[in-house]
């Protein structure tokens, strides 16, 4: 065996190995996830209890837990950051729904992350001011987590162009603001503030510092914006911040009877003295009005806050979720996969029992063909010789550089060149061979589309509603003519250009 033969065998073996984990990111391929806990991603001033004095802070480290598929050796993986709920008052990275999301999606092949972020809100005095600043601090922390992951992508095997967000309630506010709020839209309350709190008739004036830019702290050379967001029962303070340039893909989940974050608009928790926030239905309406509709929505009539089976992120009665949990995980699996999947497709032409396949996929780096007769191939544009005429189901499975996949299949008829599938009508091409023009006639049918395909499978010409085709500007050689008719029939015939 020479070196060239050995190289080919190794190349084929590697190609087949890449298909040994079919359907990564959609199926559970790994038996467990491995967690690296309490990774410090930034240090920030955290508001001291009882949270009424916006100038009283203590610098504290914020941490994240990173989940990876156990035993996975691939190093170009999308990452999903999951952020807990709790109204910017309670919750942490270890609550039930966040750890369940992280483990589930890590075992599908993602890197997943659960984060802690700043909490602390005094809502009884100057509630608007305190809640606005709490949400803004959460926004800063979420973006700091994203920047940290981009800066340390090599360590954790992350594709920096594919960093996604998934949030519960307050965690969704962070994700939504991360893709909608620009620096110019920073709330006034996030700047320098002065306010009065009266206790037992005695007024006291407090001040608070400017909270800084949306992106503050470390790793500022990296973007803090996620590429896509799943928002579970989240909202924004003002839908006018949503503009046509905020076109990151979005999956909105909400119950219509939510009394904590209103599906339409209302004050959070029904509090008085706090401005209304705008829930998923208002966000969806605004998205449609500016021409960037949400990629997916899941709105459940009559459902309340955290309707997938948790209270403040913890399983209700140790239920491990309910039927909505399973549904949301399934829909989230589809949503996140849509962010990075290639698109599979192919054309084919036949010459008696020989079929030439041309890959027309978008974003593919490897291919696996099943020709329906027991033969397979891993090259991009293969051909297959069938032993007998008949109908075959041909499948193409593709993967891209991050092992994301797509598949497509077509039923084809082999061995009936120039004859329709029903074999009762023939396509007449004249003259054949030709030097310039040729015409097409099919008894009893109208030609609606003609495609001219060269011997490599490349479609070189397509004409609509024309039965006379000019090939005078094309090279000599063998072409395949694919004809569609008004009856929905498909014909393929061979033509020689002299």
N, C-alpha and C positions, 0 to 999 in steps of 0.2 A: 504494500500500500504506500503510495507516494504522499508527499506533504499536502498537495492540493486535495486529494481524496479525503485525507484525514480532516482537513479544514472544513470541507463540505459536511462531513458527518457530524463534526462538533457543532457547526452552525445549525444544522437541522435539529440536533439534540437540544440546543439552547432554545430554538424557536418553539419546539414542542413543549419544553419545560414551561415557557411563558404561558402556555394554555393549560397547564396542569392545575391552575387555580382560577378556573373559569368563573366569571360573574363576580369578581372582586367588587367591593363597595355595595353590593346589593344582597349578597348571601353571607351567612356567618361561616367564614372559612377558617377561623382560628378558634381553638378550644378555650382560650382565656386571654385576658389582657394583663399587661405588666404595668404597674403604677409607680411613677417616681413622684414622691410627695413633697409638698412644702417648698417648692422652688420659688425663691424671691424674684419677682419680676419688676418691682419698683419700690421706692420708699417715698411716702407722701405724708403731709400733715393731716392727721385724723382729728375730727372735732371731738373735744372732750365732753363727757357727760356732765350736765343734763342737756347739752346741745343747744342751749339758748344763746350762748356767747360765741359768735362766729369768729372771734379773734383768739379763742382759747383752743389751741391744737397741740398735738404731740406727734412728732414724726415717727412713723411706724412702717414696717415692711409689709407689703402685700404679697401673698403667695398664691401659687397655682399648683394643681396636681396634673401631671401629664400621663396619659394612658397610651400604651402602644401595643399592637398585636404581639402576643408572646411568640417568639421564634421567628418573627418576620425579618427578612434580610433586605427587603426593598427600602430604598432611601429617598424616593420622590413621592411622598404621600400628601394628599390634602389633609388639612387639619380643621377640626370643628371645635370652637370654643363654646362651652355651655355656661350660662350665667344664671344663678339662682334667683328666685323671687324673694319677697319679704318687705316690699314697700320702702326700701332703703332704711329699714329699721332693724330687721332680723334676717336670719338665714346665713348659710355658709356653703363652701364648696363641697361639703360632705353630705348634703341633704339627699334624700332618696332618689328623686327624679334626676338630678344632675349626675350622680354616680351611675345610675342605670343607663342613662343616655350615653355616657362616656364609655362604659364597658361594652354596651351593645354595638356601638359604631366602631370602636377599636377592633372588635372581633370581626368586623366586616372589612378591615384593612385600613381604616383611617387612623391618624393620630388625633386624639381627643384631649380636651383640656377643661377642667373645672376651676373657676377662679373665685377668690375672695376679692371684694371691692369695698370701698368705704361706705359706712353706714352711720346713722345718727341724724334724727330729725326731731325738732321741737315744733309741733304743729299747733299749739294752743295760742301762741302769739306770733303774728307775722308769718302765718303758715305758708303763704305764697312764696315769700322770700326764702324761707328755710327749705321748702320742698324743691324750689328751683335750683338752689345751690347744691342740695343733696344729689339731685339727678345729674347736674353738671359734673360734680365730682365723680359720680359713677361713670359718666361718659369718658372723662379723662382717664379713669382707671382701665376701662375696657380697651381704649385705644392704646394705652401703654402696654397691655398684655399682648395685643396684636403686634406692636412694634418689637417687643421682646422676642416673640416667636420668629419674626422675620430675621431679626439680628442673629438668632441662634439656630437657624434652620438646619445647618449641617449637623449639629449635635443631635437633633431629634428627627432627622430624616424627613424634612418638610419641604413641600413645593410652595415657595413663598407667594406664588400667583394664585394660590387656591386656599385662602384662609376664610372660613365661613363662621357664622355666628348662630347660636341657638339660645333663646332666652325664655324664661318663665317670668311673666309680670314685670317687675322692676328690671330684671335682666333683659327683657325685650325692649323696654324703654332705652336702655343703653345701646342695644344693637340698632334700633330704628334711628336714634339720633346720630349714631355713627355714620350712617349712610345718607341722612337727610340734612343734618345741620352743617353749614359752612361756617368758617371763622367769622365772616361778616354777620352771621345770624346769632352770635353769642348773646344770651339773654342779659338784659341790663342788671338783673339781680346777681349775675355771676361776676360783676365788677365790684368796685368799692361800694360798700353799703353802710348806711347808718339807720338805726331804727330804735324804737322805744318799747320797753316792756314795763308794764305797771303791776306792781305787787303790793297788795294791801294799801292801795291808793298812792303808792310812791312810784313815780316814773323813773326809770333808769335808761340812759341812752347807751346803746352798744354800737360798735362799729365792726365791720368785717373787711378783710382784705380782698383785693381783686384776685380771683381764683386762677387767672392766667389763661393762656391759650388752650384750645381744645387738645392740642398735642403739647404736653409739657413734661419735662423730666428727661429721661435717658432715651437713647436710640432714635434721636430725632431725624436722622437721615433716612429712616424707614417710614413707610406709610402706616398709619394706624386705622385705615379703613378696611372693613371686611369686604370680601367680594360678593357675598350673598348672606341673607339673614332669614332665619325662621323665627317668627315672633308669635309666641303663645300668650294670648290675652294681654298684649301690650298696647301702648299708645304713645302719642306725642302731645306736647303742650300747644302746638299750633300747626295746623296742616299747611299753612302758607309757606313753610320752609321746604315743602316738597315741590321740586321743580323738575323740568324735563331732563336736566343734566344729572339728576339723582337716580340713575337707571340701573343700580345694582339689583339683581334678582331678589325677589321677596316671596316668602310663604307666610301667609297670615292665617292664624288659628284663633278662633274666638267663639264664645257662646253668646247667644243673643240676650240672655237673662243675667249677664254678668253685672253684679252690683258693687264690684270693687273697682274695676276698670271698665267703664261703660262701653258697650259694643259700638254705640254711636258717639255720644259725648256726655260728660257729666263730671262732677267732682269726685276724685278718688276716695274710696271708702265712704262716700256720702258726706264728707267733711264740710263744715261751713267755714267761710273765710278763706277758702282755697279755690283757685280758678279751675274751671273745667279742663279736663284732658280729653283728647280725641282718640277713640278706639279704632279697631280694625275696619269697621264699616266706613267710618269717615275717611280713614287713610285710603281705603280702596276706591272710594268715590273720587278723592283728589287725584290718585294715581291715574285713574281712567280719564279724568278731565285734562291732564297734562300729557296724555298719550303714552304713558309707561305703565300699563296695567300690571298688577302683581302676577308673577309667574304661576302661583298656585294660591288657592284659598280653601279653607275648611271652616265653614260657619255652621254651628249646630244650634238649631232652634230650641229654645228653652233651657239650654245648658248654662251653668254658672261658671264662676271663676275656678281655674285649675280643675276643670271637669274630667281630666284623665285619671283622677284617683288619688290626689294628694291634698294636704292642707299645709300651706307654707313650705311646700317642697317635700313633705314627708308623707309616706303612704298612709292612706286612711285605713285604720284598723288592720295594719300590716297586710293590706290587700295586694301589694305589688302591682298596683294599677288596676284598671278595669278594661272593658272592651274598647273604650276610647284611647287608652294608652297604646294598645296594639295597633289601632287604626292610625294614630298619629305617628308612631314609629315607622309604620309601613309607608305613609305619605312622606315623612321626612326622608326616608331612604330614597324614594323616588326623586324628591326635590334636590337633595345634595348630589345624587348621581347625575342629574340633568346638567349640573354646573360644569362637569368636566368630561362627559361622555363624547366619544366620536360618533359619527353618523355613518352607518353601513349602507352600501348600495352597490349594485353592479349591473352591467349590460352583458349581453351575450349574442353571439351569432353562431349559426351552425352550417356545416357543410357535410351533408349526409350524416354520418355518425360522429363526426368530429365537431366539438363545440368549443368556440373561443370565448373566454371570459375576460371581461375588462372591469377592473375595480374602479368604481366611481365614488368611493367613500370619501368622507371629509374627516381629516385628522387621524387617519390610521397609520400606524408604524409597523404592524405585523398582521398577518392574515392567516386564517385557517378555512380552507374550502372543503366541504363535503358534497361531492357531486351526485350523491343519491344512488350510486351503483356500487358502493364499497370503496371507491377510490377517493383519496384526499390530496391536498396540496397546501403548501405554506408559502408559495410565491404570489406576488401581487396580481399578475395577469396570466393565469395558467390556461392550458387547453386540456381537454379530456376526450379520449376516444371511447365511445360506448360500444359495447359488444353487440347490443341489439337495439332496435328502434323501440320507442315507448315513451311513457311519461315518467319524469324523475323530479324529485323534490331536491333542489340544490340550495345549500345553506352556506352563508359566509359569516364567519365570526371574526371581528377585528378587535385589536387593542391599540391604545396609544402609548405615549411615553411614560405615563403614570399607571399603566395597566388597567385603565378604564376601558370599557368594552361596549360593543353594540353588535347586533346580529340581524340578519335579514334572510329571507328564503323566498324562492320562486319555484313554481311548478313549470317545468319546460317539457316540450315535446320534441323528441329527437328522431331523426330519420325520415322526415317528411319535408325536405327542402322544397320551397316554392308552393307548398300546399297548406291551406288553412288547417287548424286543429280539427275541424269537422270533416276535412278531406273532400268536401263536396264542391268546393270552388277553387279555381286556380288563379294565381296571379300571373299575368302576361307582361313581360318586360321586353320592349322592342326599341331599337335593335340591341342585340346582345350577342357578340361584343359591340361596343360603341366607341366612337372617337370624341363625340361631343354630347349630344342630347340623348335621353332615353325617355320613353313614355310608359305609363303603367295603366293596365286595364284589368279590372276585376269584375266579372259578370255579375250584375245585380247589386253592386255595392259602390259607394262613393269613397274615394280616397280622402282621408282627413289629415294624415301626417305621413311623411316619408323621411326616413333617416338613412344616410349613407355612412357606412362603417368600414374602416379600412381593415387590413388583415391583422393588425395588432389589437383590434377591438376598440379603437378610438373613433368616436362619432365626429365625422368631419363636416357634415352638412345635414341640416334639418329644414324641410319645407312644409308649411302648413297649407292645407286645402289646395294643393297643386299636384297634378299627375304628370307634369312634364318637368324634367329635372335637367339642369345644365351642369355637365361635368368637364367643360372645356378647360377650366383652370386647375384641374386636379391631375396628379401624376398617373402614369400608366400603372396597371396592376389589377389585383383582384379586390373587389369590394363586395360587401353584403348589404342588401337593400331590405330594410325593415319597413313594412307598410301597415298602417292602422286604417281601419275603415269606420264608416258611420254606424256599422253594426257591432262595433266593439271587437272585431276580429283582428288578429295579428298574423301577418305573413312575413316570411323571411325567404329571400332568394339571393343567389349569387350572380354578380355581374362582372364582366371583364371590360376594363377600360384600355383601349389600344392607343 
